[in-house]
Amino acid sequence: MSKKSEERVAQFNALTKERDELEAAIDSMIADMAEQPEAARKTGVWAADGASTQRYLTLTERLSEVEGDLVDITRAMAAAADESRPN
C-alpha cells in the first residue's frame, strides 16, 4: 500500500471514529431534550438560543462536515483503486 493510500485509510478511520462519537453525543442530547417538559424547552437550555440547542447545532454541523469528508475520501480511495487496476 502506498504512503498516500495509508494516509487516506488513517484519515478515513479517524473520521469514522469522530462520526461515531458525534452521533453518540447527538443521540444523548436528543434523549436529554426528550426528557425535558415542553415548557422547559421553551425557556431553558433547550430554548432556541439555549446552551444545549447551540451545542446540538454545533455537533450536527460538524457531523455534516465529517460525513462530507468521508464521502470525499471514499471517492478518492475508489479513484486510486481504479487507477491501479490493470486495463
C-alpha positions as CSV (number, residue, x, y, z in Angstrom):
1,M,0.0,0.0,0.0
2,S,1.4,3.4,-0.9
3,K,2.0,6.1,1.7
4,K,-0.8,8.2,0.2
5,S,-3.2,5.2,0.5
6,E,-2.1,4.6,4.1
7,E,-2.7,8.2,4.9
8,R,-6.2,8.0,3.3
9,V,-7.1,4.9,5.3
10,A,-5.8,6.5,8.5
11,Q,-7.8,9.7,7.8
12,F,-10.9,7.6,6.9
13,N,-10.6,5.7,10.2
14,A,-10.2,8.9,12.2
15,L,-13.2,10.4,10.6
16,T,-15.3,7.3,11.1
17,K,-14.4,7.4,14.8
18,E,-15.3,11.0,15.0
19,R,-18.6,10.4,13.2
20,D,-19.5,7.7,15.7
21,E,-18.6,9.9,18.7
22,L,-20.6,12.8,17.2
23,E,-23.6,10.5,16.6
24,A,-23.5,9.2,20.1
25,A,-23.3,12.7,21.6
26,I,-26.2,13.9,19.4
27,D,-28.3,10.8,20.4
28,S,-27.6,11.5,24.0
29,M,-28.6,15.2,23.6
30,I,-31.8,14.2,21.8
31,A,-32.7,11.8,24.7
32,D,-32.0,14.6,27.2
33,M,-34.2,17.0,25.3
34,A,-37.0,14.5,25.1
35,E,-37.0,14.1,28.9
36,Q,-37.5,17.8,29.4
37,P,-41.0,19.1,29.8
38,E,-42.2,21.2,26.9
39,A,-42.3,24.4,28.9
40,A,-38.7,23.9,29.9
41,R,-37.7,23.5,26.3
42,K,-39.1,26.9,25.5
43,T,-37.2,28.8,28.2
44,G,-34.3,26.6,29.4
45,V,-31.1,25.3,27.9
46,W,-33.2,23.8,25.1
47,A,-34.8,27.1,24.1
48,A,-33.9,28.5,20.6
49,D,-30.9,30.3,22.0
50,G,-30.1,28.0,24.9
51,A,-26.8,26.4,25.5
52,S,-27.9,22.8,24.7
53,T,-29.6,23.9,21.5
54,Q,-26.4,25.7,20.4
55,R,-24.3,22.7,21.3
56,Y,-26.6,20.4,19.4
57,L,-26.4,22.7,16.3
58,T,-22.6,22.8,16.6
59,L,-22.4,19.0,16.8
60,T,-24.8,18.4,13.9
61,E,-22.9,20.9,11.8
62,R,-19.6,19.1,12.5
63,L,-21.3,15.8,11.7
64,S,-22.3,17.1,8.3
65,E,-18.7,18.2,7.6
66,V,-17.3,14.9,8.7
67,E,-19.7,12.9,6.6
68,G,-18.8,15.1,3.6
69,D,-15.2,14.5,4.2
70,L,-15.9,10.7,4.4
71,V,-17.6,10.9,1.0
72,D,-14.6,12.8,-0.5
73,I,-12.1,10.3,1.0
74,T,-14.1,7.3,-0.2
75,R,-14.3,8.7,-3.7
76,A,-10.5,9.4,-3.7
77,M,-9.8,5.8,-2.4
78,A,-12.1,4.4,-5.1
79,A,-10.5,6.5,-7.8
80,A,-7.0,5.4,-6.7
81,A,-8.1,1.8,-6.7
82,D,-9.4,2.2,-10.3
83,E,-6.2,3.8,-11.4
84,S,-4.1,1.0,-10.0
85,R,-6.1,-1.7,-11.8
86,P,-4.6,-3.1,-14.9
87,N,-6.6,-2.4,-18.1
